[in-house]
Amino acid sequence: MAVPKRKHSNSRTGKRRAHDAKRPKQLMYCSHCGTAVTTHTVCPNCGYYMGRMVVESSEE
């Protein structure tokens, strides 16, 4: 089994982890009602997804 001979420096570890930070959620706007929605989800306000009615909303 491979075992490291020397300890990796904190600088080297930090360079490797530079891209591991949390990113903000991507938002898009519903084409039907204009509400901000996370990508690839049905709009909770009107029930539309990709221009089609997917879920019947109780408001209408």
CHARMM-style PDB file with segment names, atoms N, HN, CA, C and O in Angstrom:
ATOM      1  N   MET     1       0.840  -1.181   0.000  1.00  0.00      PROA
ATOM      2  CA  MET     1       0.000   0.000   0.000  1.00  0.00      PROA
ATOM      3  C   MET     1       0.884   1.243   0.000  1.00  0.00      PROA
ATOM      4  O   MET     1       1.893   1.292   0.704  1.00  0.00      PROA
ATOM      5  N   ALA     2       0.507   2.238  -0.785  1.00  0.00      PROA
ATOM      6  HN  ALA     2      -0.312   2.198  -1.357  1.00  0.00      PROA
ATOM      7  CA  ALA     2       1.307   3.457  -0.899  1.00  0.00      PROA
ATOM      8  C   ALA     2       1.136   4.327   0.340  1.00  0.00      PROA
ATOM      9  O   ALA     2       0.020   4.576   0.794  1.00  0.00      PROA
ATOM     10  N   VAL     3       2.261   4.782   0.875  1.00  0.00      PROA
ATOM     11  HN  VAL     3       3.168   4.580   0.506  1.00  0.00      PROA
ATOM     12  CA  VAL     3       2.270   5.655   2.044  1.00  0.00      PROA
ATOM     13  C   VAL     3       3.137   6.863   1.708  1.00  0.00      PROA
ATOM     14  O   VAL     3       4.250   6.694   1.210  1.00  0.00      PROA
ATOM     15  N   PRO     4       2.647   8.094   1.972  1.00  0.00      PROA
ATOM     16  CA  PRO     4       3.457   9.266   1.661  1.00  0.00      PROA
ATOM     17  C   PRO     4       4.724   9.315   2.503  1.00  0.00      PROA
ATOM     18  O   PRO     4       4.697   9.019   3.698  1.00  0.00      PROA
ATOM     19  N   LYS     5       5.819   9.684   1.882  1.00  0.00      PROA
ATOM     20  HN  LYS     5       5.841   9.924   0.912  1.00  0.00      PROA
ATOM     21  CA  LYS     5       7.100   9.752   2.578  1.00  0.00      PROA
ATOM     22  C   LYS     5       7.236  11.025   3.399  1.00  0.00      PROA
ATOM     23  O   LYS     5       7.845  11.022   4.469  1.00  0.00      PROA
ATOM     24  N   ARG     6       6.661  12.122   2.889  1.00  0.00      PROA
ATOM     25  HN  ARG     6       6.167  12.125   2.020  1.00  0.00      PROA
ATOM     26  CA  ARG     6       6.745  13.416   3.572  1.00  0.00      PROA
ATOM     27  C   ARG     6       5.355  14.041   3.692  1.00  0.00      PROA
ATOM     28  O   ARG     6       4.450  13.738   2.915  1.00  0.00      PROA
ATOM     29  N   LYS     7       5.213  14.903   4.665  1.00  0.00      PROA
ATOM     30  HN  LYS     7       5.948  15.150   5.296  1.00  0.00      PROA
ATOM     31  CA  LYS     7       3.958  15.628   4.868  1.00  0.00      PROA
ATOM     32  C   LYS     7       3.794  16.694   3.787  1.00  0.00      PROA
ATOM     33  O   LYS     7       4.751  17.395   3.458  1.00  0.00      PROA
ATOM     34  N   HSD     8       2.578  16.822   3.227  1.00  0.00      PROA
ATOM     35  HN  HSD     8       1.801  16.252   3.494  1.00  0.00      PROA
ATOM     36  CA  HSD     8       2.303  17.902   2.291  1.00  0.00      PROA
ATOM     37  C   HSD     8       2.177  19.203   3.066  1.00  0.00      PROA
ATOM     38  O   HSD     8       1.578  19.236   4.141  1.00  0.00      PROA
ATOM     39  N   SER     9       2.739  20.270   2.523  1.00  0.00      PROA
ATOM     40  HN  SER     9       3.226  20.243   1.650  1.00  0.00      PROA
ATOM     41  CA  SER     9       2.695  21.567   3.199  1.00  0.00      PROA
ATOM     42  C   SER     9       1.266  22.119   3.185  1.00  0.00      PROA
ATOM     43  O   SER     9       0.427  21.704   2.386  1.00  0.00      PROA
ATOM     44  N   ASN    10       1.017  23.067   4.093  1.00  0.00      PROA
ATOM     45  HN  ASN    10       1.698  23.404   4.742  1.00  0.00      PROA
ATOM     46  CA  ASN    10      -0.296  23.705   4.152  1.00  0.00      PROA
ATOM     47  C   ASN    10      -0.581  24.455   2.849  1.00  0.00      PROA
ATOM     48  O   ASN    10      -1.728  24.517   2.408  1.00  0.00      PROA
ATOM     49  N   SER    11       0.443  25.016   2.243  1.00  0.00      PROA
ATOM     50  HN  SER    11       1.375  24.966   2.602  1.00  0.00      PROA
ATOM     51  CA  SER    11       0.286  25.734   0.980  1.00  0.00      PROA
ATOM     52  C   SER    11      -0.192  24.794  -0.120  1.00  0.00      PROA
ATOM     53  O   SER    11      -1.087  25.130  -0.895  1.00  0.00      PROA
ATOM     54  N   ARG    12       0.408  23.629  -0.176  1.00  0.00      PROA
ATOM     55  HN  ARG    12       1.136  23.356   0.453  1.00  0.00      PROA
ATOM     56  CA  ARG    12       0.037  22.665  -1.215  1.00  0.00      PROA
ATOM     57  C   ARG    12      -1.394  22.165  -1.003  1.00  0.00      PROA
ATOM     58  O   ARG    12      -2.147  22.002  -1.962  1.00  0.00      PROA
ATOM     59  N   THR    13      -1.761  21.922   0.253  1.00  0.00      PROA
ATOM     60  HN  THR    13      -1.149  22.054   1.032  1.00  0.00      PROA
ATOM     61  CA  THR    13      -3.110  21.487   0.575  1.00  0.00      PROA
ATOM     62  C   THR    13      -4.114  22.567   0.202  1.00  0.00      PROA
ATOM     63  O   THR    13      -5.175  22.275  -0.349  1.00  0.00      PROA
ATOM     64  N   GLY    14      -3.772  23.827   0.507  1.00  0.00      PROA
ATOM     65  HN  GLY    14      -2.910  24.065   0.955  1.00  0.00      PROA
ATOM     66  CA  GLY    14      -4.655  24.946   0.184  1.00  0.00      PROA
ATOM     67  C   GLY    14      -4.854  25.114  -1.306  1.00  0.00      PROA
ATOM     68  O   GLY    14      -5.955  25.428  -1.757  1.00  0.00      PROA
ATOM     69  N   LYS    15      -3.791  24.907  -2.078  1.00  0.00      PROA
ATOM     70  HN  LYS    15      -2.897  24.652  -1.712  1.00  0.00      PROA
ATOM     71  CA  LYS    15      -3.906  25.013  -3.537  1.00  0.00      PROA
ATOM     72  C   LYS    15      -4.865  23.955  -4.083  1.00  0.00      PROA
ATOM     73  O   LYS    15      -5.644  24.226  -4.996  1.00  0.00      PROA
ATOM     74  N   ARG    16      -4.800  22.763  -3.523  1.00  0.00      PROA
ATOM     75  HN  ARG    16      -4.167  22.543  -2.782  1.00  0.00      PROA
ATOM     76  CA  ARG    16      -5.681  21.694  -3.974  1.00  0.00      PROA
ATOM     77  C   ARG    16      -7.135  21.999  -3.625  1.00  0.00      PROA
ATOM     78  O   ARG    16      -8.042  21.686  -4.396  1.00  0.00      PROA
ATOM     79  N   ARG    17      -7.353  22.610  -2.462  1.00  0.00      PROA
ATOM     80  HN  ARG    17      -6.616  22.865  -1.836  1.00  0.00      PROA
ATOM     81  CA  ARG    17      -8.710  22.879  -1.986  1.00  0.00      PROA
ATOM     82  C   ARG    17      -9.258  24.228  -2.452  1.00  0.00      PROA
ATOM     83  O   ARG    17     -10.338  24.632  -2.022  1.00  0.00      PROA
ATOM     84  N   ALA    18      -8.541  24.918  -3.313  1.00  0.00      PROA
ATOM     85  HN  ALA    18      -7.664  24.589  -3.662  1.00  0.00      PROA
ATOM     86  CA  ALA    18      -8.939  26.257  -3.739  1.00  0.00      PROA
ATOM     87  C   ALA    18     -10.294  26.267  -4.441  1.00  0.00      PROA
ATOM     88  O   ALA    18     -10.993  27.279  -4.397  1.00  0.00      PROA
ATOM     89  N   HSD    19     -10.683  25.169  -5.089  1.00  0.00      PROA
ATOM     90  HN  HSD    19     -10.115  24.347  -5.125  1.00  0.00      PROA
ATOM     91  CA  HSD    19     -11.922  25.125  -5.852  1.00  0.00      PROA
ATOM     92  C   HSD    19     -13.047  24.408  -5.112  1.00  0.00      PROA
ATOM     93  O   HSD    19     -14.085  24.124  -5.708  1.00  0.00      PROA
ATOM     94  N   ASP    20     -12.866  24.113  -3.837  1.00  0.00      PROA
ATOM     95  HN  ASP    20     -12.022  24.343  -3.352  1.00  0.00      PROA
ATOM     96  CA  ASP    20     -13.862  23.363  -3.074  1.00  0.00      PROA
ATOM     97  C   ASP    20     -14.860  24.246  -2.331  1.00  0.00      PROA
ATOM     98  O   ASP    20     -15.694  23.727  -1.589  1.00  0.00      PROA
ATOM     99  N   ALA    21     -14.799  25.560  -2.508  1.00  0.00      PROA
ATOM    100  HN  ALA    21     -14.122  25.982  -3.110  1.00  0.00      PROA
ATOM    101  CA  ALA    21     -15.675  26.469  -1.781  1.00  0.00      PROA
ATOM    102  C   ALA    21     -17.122  26.298  -2.241  1.00  0.00      PROA
ATOM    103  O   ALA    21     -17.377  25.895  -3.376  1.00  0.00      PROA
ATOM    104  N   LYS    22     -18.057  26.606  -1.359  1.00  0.00      PROA
ATOM    105  HN  LYS    22     -17.850  26.934  -0.437  1.00  0.00      PROA
ATOM    106  CA  LYS    22     -19.472  26.541  -1.719  1.00  0.00      PROA
ATOM    107  C   LYS    22     -19.781  27.638  -2.721  1.00  0.00      PROA
ATOM    108  O   LYS    22     -19.243  28.743  -2.636  1.00  0.00      PROA
ATOM    109  N   ARG    23     -20.640  27.327  -3.657  1.00  0.00      PROA
ATOM    110  HN  ARG    23     -21.076  26.430  -3.725  1.00  0.00      PROA
ATOM    111  CA  ARG    23     -21.052  28.302  -4.662  1.00  0.00      PROA
ATOM    112  C   ARG    23     -22.515  28.652  -4.442  1.00  0.00      PROA
ATOM    113  O   ARG    23     -23.279  27.814  -3.962  1.00  0.00      PROA
ATOM    114  N   PRO    24     -22.921  29.860  -4.779  1.00  0.00      PROA
ATOM    115  CA  PRO    24     -24.336  30.207  -4.621  1.00  0.00      PROA
ATOM    116  C   PRO    24     -25.209  29.419  -5.581  1.00  0.00      PROA
ATOM    117  O   PRO    24     -24.765  29.038  -6.664  1.00  0.00      PROA
ATOM    118  N   LYS    25     -26.449  29.176  -5.184  1.00  0.00      PROA
ATOM    119  HN  LYS    25     -26.810  29.485  -4.305  1.00  0.00      PROA
ATOM    120  CA  LYS    25     -27.375  28.431  -6.030  1.00  0.00      PROA
ATOM    121  C   LYS    25     -27.660  29.227  -7.298  1.00  0.00      PROA
ATOM    122  O   LYS    25     -27.776  30.452  -7.263  1.00  0.00      PROA
ATOM    123  N   GLN    26     -27.770  28.518  -8.416  1.00  0.00      PROA
ATOM    124  HN  GLN    26     -27.675  27.523  -8.445  1.00  0.00      PROA
ATOM    125  CA  GLN    26     -28.099  29.171  -9.672  1.00  0.00      PROA
ATOM    126  C   GLN    26     -29.595  29.429  -9.706  1.00  0.00      PROA
ATOM    127  O   GLN    26     -30.402  28.535  -9.452  1.00  0.00      PROA
ATOM    128  N   LEU    27     -29.952  30.673 -10.024  1.00  0.00      PROA
ATOM    129  HN  LEU    27     -29.296  31.399 -10.230  1.00  0.00      PROA
ATOM    130  CA  LEU    27     -31.357  31.032 -10.120  1.00  0.00      PROA
ATOM    131  C   LEU    27     -31.697  31.404 -11.550  1.00  0.00      PROA
ATOM    132  O   LEU    27     -30.882  31.977 -12.272  1.00  0.00      PROA
ATOM    133  N   MET    28     -32.897  31.072 -11.940  1.00  0.00      PROA
ATOM    134  HN  MET    28     -33.559  30.606 -11.353  1.00  0.00      PROA
ATOM    135  CA  MET    28     -33.444  31.522 -13.213  1.00  0.00      PROA
ATOM    136  C   MET    28     -34.830  32.066 -12.909  1.00  0.00      PROA
ATOM    137  O   MET    28     -35.347  31.876 -11.808  1.00  0.00      PROA
ATOM    138  N   TYR    29     -35.429  32.736 -13.871  1.00  0.00      PROA
ATOM    139  HN  TYR    29     -35.009  32.891 -14.765  1.00  0.00      PROA
ATOM    140  CA  TYR    29     -36.741  33.316 -13.658  1.00  0.00      PROA
ATOM    141  C   TYR    29     -37.774  32.545 -14.467  1.00  0.00      PROA
ATOM    142  O   TYR    29     -37.551  32.226 -15.635  1.00  0.00      PROA
ATOM    143  N   CYS    30     -38.890  32.254 -13.843  1.00  0.00      PROA
ATOM    144  HN  CYS    30     -39.070  32.513 -12.894  1.00  0.00      PROA
ATOM    145  CA  CYS    30     -39.966  31.506 -14.482  1.00  0.00      PROA
ATOM    146  C   CYS    30     -40.450  32.281 -15.707  1.00  0.00      PROA
ATOM    147  O   CYS    30     -40.697  33.484 -15.630  1.00  0.00      PROA
ATOM    148  N   SER    31     -40.583  31.586 -16.832  1.00  0.00      PROA
ATOM    149  HN  SER    31     -40.382  30.608 -16.894  1.00  0.00      PROA
ATOM    150  CA  SER    31     -41.016  32.241 -18.063  1.00  0.00      PROA
ATOM    151  C   SER    31     -42.503  32.607 -18.020  1.00  0.00      PROA
ATOM    152  O   SER    31     -42.958  33.446 -18.798  1.00  0.00      PROA
ATOM    153  N   HSD    32     -43.256  31.984 -17.117  1.00  0.00      PROA
ATOM    154  HN  HSD    32     -42.887  31.303 -16.485  1.00  0.00      PROA
ATOM    155  CA  HSD    32     -44.697  32.230 -17.047  1.00  0.00      PROA
ATOM    156  C   HSD    32     -45.039  33.353 -16.076  1.00  0.00      PROA
ATOM    157  O   HSD    32     -45.801  34.255 -16.424  1.00  0.00      PROA
ATOM    158  N   CYS    33     -44.480  33.312 -14.848  1.00  0.00      PROA
ATOM    159  HN  CYS    33     -43.861  32.579 -14.565  1.00  0.00      PROA
ATOM    160  CA  CYS    33     -44.861  34.311 -13.836  1.00  0.00      PROA
ATOM    161  C   CYS    33     -43.706  35.211 -13.409  1.00  0.00      PROA
ATOM    162  O   CYS    33     -43.940  36.234 -12.765  1.00  0.00      PROA
ATOM    163  N   GLY    34     -42.475  34.862 -13.746  1.00  0.00      PROA
ATOM    164  HN  GLY    34     -42.284  34.031 -14.269  1.00  0.00      PROA
ATOM    165  CA  GLY    34     -41.332  35.725 -13.425  1.00  0.00      PROA
ATOM    166  C   GLY    34     -40.731  35.529 -12.048  1.00  0.00      PROA
ATOM    167  O   GLY    34     -39.852  36.296 -11.654  1.00  0.00      PROA
ATOM    168  N   THR    35     -41.172  34.531 -11.308  1.00  0.00      PROA
ATOM    169  HN  THR    35     -41.885  33.908 -11.628  1.00  0.00      PROA
ATOM    170  CA  THR    35     -40.622  34.253  -9.979  1.00  0.00      PROA
ATOM    171  C   THR    35     -39.241  33.633 -10.102  1.00  0.00      PROA
ATOM    172  O   THR    35     -39.003  32.833 -11.006  1.00  0.00      PROA
ATOM    173  N   ALA    36     -38.323  33.992  -9.202  1.00  0.00      PROA
ATOM    174  HN  ALA    36     -38.517  34.642  -8.467  1.00  0.00      PROA
ATOM    175  CA  ALA    36     -36.987  33.392  -9.190  1.00  0.00      PROA
ATOM    176  C   ALA    36     -37.084  31.956  -8.692  1.00  0.00      PROA
ATOM    177  O   ALA    36     -37.633  31.698  -7.621  1.00  0.00      PROA
ATOM    178  N   VAL    37     -36.540  31.013  -9.486  1.00  0.00      PROA
ATOM    179  HN  VAL    37     -36.094  31.223 -10.355  1.00  0.00      PROA
ATOM    180  CA  VAL    37     -36.623  29.587  -9.178  1.00  0.00      PROA
ATOM    181  C   VAL    37     -35.245  28.979  -9.386  1.00  0.00      PROA
ATOM    182  O   VAL    37     -34.519  29.391 -10.291  1.00  0.00      PROA
ATOM    183  N   THR    38     -34.870  27.995  -8.552  1.00  0.00      PROA
ATOM    184  HN  THR    38     -35.459  27.661  -7.817  1.00  0.00      PROA
ATOM    185  CA  THR    38     -33.619  27.287  -8.795  1.00  0.00      PROA
ATOM    186  C   THR    38     -33.754  26.476 -10.074  1.00  0.00      PROA
ATOM    187  O   THR    38     -34.857  26.070 -10.439  1.00  0.00      PROA
ATOM    188  N   THR    39     -32.641  26.237 -10.757  1.00  0.00      PROA
ATOM    189  HN  THR    39     -31.744  26.567 -10.461  1.00  0.00      PROA
ATOM    190  CA  THR    39     -32.688  25.560 -12.044  1.00  0.00      PROA
ATOM    191  C   THR    39     -33.184  24.125 -11.906  1.00  0.00      PROA
ATOM    192  O   THR    39     -32.991  23.493 -10.867  1.00  0.00      PROA
ATOM    193  N   HSD    40     -33.812  23.622 -12.938  1.00  0.00      PROA
ATOM    194  HN  HSD    40     -33.969  24.135 -13.782  1.00  0.00      PROA
ATOM    195  CA  HSD    40     -34.321  22.252 -13.040  1.00  0.00      PROA
ATOM    196  C   HSD    40     -35.362  21.914 -11.988  1.00  0.00      PROA
ATOM    197  O   HSD    40     -35.432  20.772 -11.535  1.00  0.00      PROA
ATOM    198  N   THR    41     -36.179  22.896 -11.587  1.00  0.00      PROA
ATOM    199  HN  THR    41     -36.122  23.825 -11.955  1.00  0.00      PROA
ATOM    200  CA  THR    41     -37.257  22.640 -10.638  1.00  0.00      PROA
ATOM    201  C   THR    41     -38.544  23.274 -11.149  1.00  0.00      PROA
ATOM    202  O   THR    41     -38.508  24.242 -11.908  1.00  0.00      PROA
ATOM    203  N   VAL    42     -39.669  22.730 -10.731  1.00  0.00      PROA
ATOM    204  HN  VAL    42     -39.698  21.943 -10.114  1.00  0.00      PROA
ATOM    205  CA  VAL    42     -40.973  23.270 -11.088  1.00  0.00      PROA
ATOM    206  C   VAL    42     -41.181  24.549 -10.292  1.00  0.00      PROA
ATOM    207  O   VAL    42     -40.817  24.622  -9.118  1.00  0.00      PROA
ATOM    208  N   CYS    43     -41.761  25.548 -10.924  1.00  0.00      PROA
ATOM    209  HN  CYS    43     -42.057  25.489 -11.878  1.00  0.00      PROA
ATOM    210  CA  CYS    43     -42.028  26.824 -10.248  1.00  0.00      PROA
ATOM    211  C   CYS    43     -43.046  26.598  -9.132  1.00  0.00      PROA
ATOM    212  O   CYS    43     -44.148  26.119  -9.400  1.00  0.00      PROA
ATOM    213  N   PRO    44     -42.701  26.932  -7.887  1.00  0.00      PROA
ATOM    214  CA  PRO    44     -43.644  26.709  -6.788  1.00  0.00      PROA
ATOM    215  C   PRO    44     -44.827  27.671  -6.828  1.00  0.00      PROA
ATOM    216  O   PRO    44     -45.858  27.412  -6.206  1.00  0.00      PROA
ATOM    217  N   ASN    45     -44.687  28.783  -7.560  1.00  0.00      PROA
ATOM    218  HN  ASN    45     -43.850  28.994  -8.065  1.00  0.00      PROA
ATOM    219  CA  ASN    45     -45.745  29.788  -7.612  1.00  0.00      PROA
ATOM    220  C   ASN    45     -46.860  29.396  -8.589  1.00  0.00      PROA
ATOM    221  O   ASN    45     -48.039  29.459  -8.243  1.00  0.00      PROA
ATOM    222  N   CYS    46     -46.483  28.990  -9.812  1.00  0.00      PROA
ATOM    223  HN  CYS    46     -45.525  28.939 -10.093  1.00  0.00      PROA
ATOM    224  CA  CYS    46     -47.505  28.724 -10.832  1.00  0.00      PROA
ATOM    225  C   CYS    46     -47.548  27.278 -11.314  1.00  0.00      PROA
ATOM    226  O   CYS    46     -48.516  26.889 -11.967  1.00  0.00      PROA
ATOM    227  N   GLY    47     -46.522  26.461 -11.012  1.00  0.00      PROA
ATOM    228  HN  GLY    47     -45.736  26.777 -10.482  1.00  0.00      PROA
ATOM    229  CA  GLY    47     -46.536  25.055 -11.391  1.00  0.00      PROA
ATOM    230  C   GLY    47     -46.037  24.776 -12.796  1.00  0.00      PROA
ATOM    231  O   GLY    47     -46.204  23.665 -13.300  1.00  0.00      PROA
ATOM    232  N   TYR    48     -45.427  25.762 -13.440  1.00  0.00      PROA
ATOM    233  HN  TYR    48     -45.290  26.665 -13.031  1.00  0.00      PROA
ATOM    234  CA  TYR    48     -44.901  25.569 -14.797  1.00  0.00      PROA
ATOM    235  C   TYR    48     -43.449  25.114 -14.754  1.00  0.00      PROA
ATOM    236  O   TYR    48     -42.702  25.484 -13.849  1.00  0.00      PROA
ATOM    237  N   TYR    49     -43.055  24.307 -15.737  1.00  0.00      PROA
ATOM    238  HN  TYR    49     -43.662  24.006 -16.472  1.00  0.00      PROA
ATOM    239  CA  TYR    49     -41.666  23.882 -15.909  1.00  0.00      PROA
ATOM    240  C   TYR    49     -41.388  23.794 -17.395  1.00  0.00      PROA
ATOM    241  O   TYR    49     -42.070  23.063 -18.113  1.00  0.00      PROA
ATOM    242  N   MET    50     -40.395  24.531 -17.863  1.00  0.00      PROA
ATOM    243  HN  MET    50     -39.841  25.125 -17.280  1.00  0.00      PROA
ATOM    244  CA  MET    50     -39.999  24.572 -19.278  1.00  0.00      PROA
ATOM    245  C   MET    50     -41.184  24.905 -20.184  1.00  0.00      PROA
ATOM    246  O   MET    50     -41.358  24.303 -21.244  1.00  0.00      PROA
ATOM    247  N   GLY    51     -41.996  25.874 -19.752  1.00  0.00      PROA
ATOM    248  HN  GLY    51     -41.854  26.363 -18.891  1.00  0.00      PROA
ATOM    249  CA  GLY    51     -43.097  26.353 -20.571  1.00  0.00      PROA
ATOM    250  C   GLY    51     -44.355  25.505 -20.557  1.00  0.00      PROA
ATOM    251  O   GLY    51     -45.307  25.814 -21.274  1.00  0.00      PROA
ATOM    252  N   ARG    52     -44.387  24.442 -19.758  1.00  0.00      PROA
ATOM    253  HN  ARG    52     -43.614  24.191 -19.175  1.00  0.00      PROA
ATOM    254  CA  ARG    52     -45.564  23.573 -19.694  1.00  0.00      PROA
ATOM    255  C   ARG    52     -46.115  23.514 -18.283  1.00  0.00      PROA
ATOM    256  O   ARG    52     -45.364  23.612 -17.313  1.00  0.00      PROA
ATOM    257  N   MET    53     -47.426  23.355 -18.165  1.00  0.00      PROA
ATOM    258  HN  MET    53     -48.037  23.276 -18.953  1.00  0.00      PROA
ATOM    259  CA  MET    53     -48.068  23.183 -16.868  1.00  0.00      PROA
ATOM    260  C   MET    53     -47.774  21.771 -16.388  1.00  0.00      PROA
ATOM    261  O   MET    53     -48.171  20.805 -17.040  1.00  0.00      PROA
ATOM    262  N   VAL    54     -47.093  21.634 -15.271  1.00  0.00      PROA
ATOM    263  HN  VAL    54     -46.771  22.419 -14.741  1.00  0.00      PROA
ATOM    264  CA  VAL    54     -46.725  20.323 -14.753  1.00  0.00      PROA
ATOM    265  C   VAL    54     -47.528  20.000 -13.495  1.00  0.00      PROA
ATOM    266  O   VAL    54     -47.987  18.873 -13.314  1.00  0.00      PROA
ATOM    267  N   VAL    55     -47.693  20.998 -12.631  1.00  0.00      PROA
ATOM    268  HN  VAL    55     -47.320  21.914 -12.779  1.00  0.00      PROA
ATOM    269  CA  VAL    55     -48.404  20.805 -11.383  1.00  0.00      PROA
ATOM    270  C   VAL    55     -49.562  21.800 -11.335  1.00  0.00      PROA
ATOM    271  O   VAL    55     -49.380  22.994 -11.575  1.00  0.00      PROA
ATOM    272  N   GLU    56     -50.747  21.295 -11.024  1.00  0.00      PROA
ATOM    273  HN  GLU    56     -50.895  20.325 -10.829  1.00  0.00      PROA
ATOM    274  CA  GLU    56     -51.899  22.187 -10.888  1.00  0.00      PROA
ATOM    275  C   GLU    56     -51.727  23.016  -9.617  1.00  0.00      PROA
ATOM    276  O   GLU    56     -51.502  22.463  -8.540  1.00  0.00      PROA
ATOM    277  N   SER    57     -51.831  24.336  -9.739  1.00  0.00      PROA
ATOM    278  HN  SER    57     -52.014  24.784 -10.614  1.00  0.00      PROA
ATOM    279  CA  SER    57     -51.722  25.195  -8.563  1.00  0.00      PROA
ATOM    280  C   SER    57     -53.103  25.444  -7.985  1.00  0.00      PROA
ATOM    281  O   SER    57     -54.094  25.439  -8.715  1.00  0.00      PROA
ATOM    282  N   SER    58     -53.177  25.664  -6.663  1.00  0.00      PROA
ATOM    283  HN  SER    58     -52.372  25.667  -6.070  1.00  0.00      PROA
ATOM    284  CA  SER    58     -54.457  25.853  -5.986  1.00  0.00      PROA
ATOM    285  C   SER    58     -55.025  27.254  -6.206  1.00  0.00      PROA
ATOM    286  O   SER    58     -56.216  27.478  -5.988  1.00  0.00      PROA
ATOM    287  N   GLU    59     -54.180  28.206  -6.639  1.00  0.00      PROA
ATOM    288  HN  GLU    59     -53.212  28.024  -6.817  1.00  0.00      PROA
ATOM    289  CA  GLU    59     -54.636  29.586  -6.818  1.00  0.00      PROA
ATOM    290  C   GLU    59     -55.580  29.716  -8.002  1.00  0.00      PROA
ATOM    291  O   GLU    59     -56.539  30.485  -7.929  1.00  0.00      PROA
ATOM    292  N   GLU    60     -55.344  28.998  -9.082  1.00  0.00      PROA
ATOM    293  HN  GLU    60     -54.565  28.374  -9.141  1.00  0.00      PROA
ATOM    294  CA  GLU    60     -56.117  29.179 -10.309  1.00  0.00      PROA
ATOM    295  C   GLU    60     -57.419  28.407 -10.285  1.00  0.00      PROA
ATOM    296  OT1 GLU    60     -58.184  28.456 -11.248  1.00  0.00      PROA
TER     297      GLU     60
END
